[in-house]
């Protein structure tokens, strides 16, 4: 459940002014803030790219923060148009089913 869903309000740390204190990595948080800003100015034809980290050591941390804040990032299609893994085929199949509304099972 997301951190700001209301469920955790009484357990969140606050400063003297009542503002929520988040003890998280600043670089990851900035990537999320930048992503949210990009989402407000992007369009459906040109959606914003999901947040990324230059330091790959923080990639999993960023994913955990996205979940913590209740942000669902759609899975990205592979850069190549050649599908070489079963997981990529499943992702493509799911994406195609969402586009046309069908429910047939290939994978």
N, C-alpha and C positions, 0 to 999 in steps of 0.2 A: 504494500500500500504506500502511496506517495507521502513524502514528508509533510506536505502542506495540504493534506486531505481533510484536516480538522481533527483527525484521530490523535495526533501527537502534540497538539497545541500546549497542553499543560506540562509536557516533558521537554520542550525546546528550551535551550539555554537562552537567556536574554541579558542584555546589558542594563545599566542603570536607568536608561530611558525607555526600556521595554522593547527595544529592537532585538530581533532574533540574531543570535550569534552562531555562525557556521564555522566550524573548525575544519575546513577543507582546503585542498590544494588550490591556490590562487590561479595557476595557469589553466587547470581544468575548468574552474568556474568561469574564467574569462572566455574560454572556448564555448561554453554553454551560453553565456550572455551574448556573445557575438552571433551565435547561431540563431538565438531568439530574435535578435535585431534584424538579421537577414531574412528571417521568416516573415516579418512584418512588411518588408518591402518587396518580397519576391511574388511571383505569380505562379499559377498552376502550370503554365507553359514553360516557365523557367524557375523551378523550385530551388530553394537554397540547398547547398550541400550539407550533409550531416557534419557535426563538429568532429574535428580530428586533433590529434596531438602530434607535434613534431617528434617529441621524445616517446618512442614506442613503449618505453617502460611504464608510461602512464595511460596507455590505451585502455586497459582493463579498469583502471580507476575511473576514467571518463565514462565508460559504459555503466559502471556501478552508480555514479552520480546521476546519470540520465535516468536510471531506474528510480533512484531515491527521490528525485524531483518529479517523477511521474511523466517524463517525456518519452514518448514512443517514437523511435526513429525507424522508418521503414527499412527493411533489409535492402542492401545495395546489390544490384546486378554485377556480375563480374566484368572487369574491364575488357576482356576478350569476348568475341562473339562465338567462340568455340567452347562448347560445354564438354568438360573433361571429367567432371565429378558428379556423382549421383546427387549430392546436396545441391549443386547448381541446377540440375534438371528439376528437382523438386521445387526450388525457388521459382524457376521460370514457369513451371506448371501452375503454381499457386498464383503467380502474377497474371498469367493468361486467364485463369478462371475468374479472378477479380475483375478483369477488364470486360469479359463477355458474359459474366454471370452464370456460366455453366458449372456443373458439378461433376463432370465425368472424371474418371480416375485413370491416369496413365502410369503414374509412379506408385 
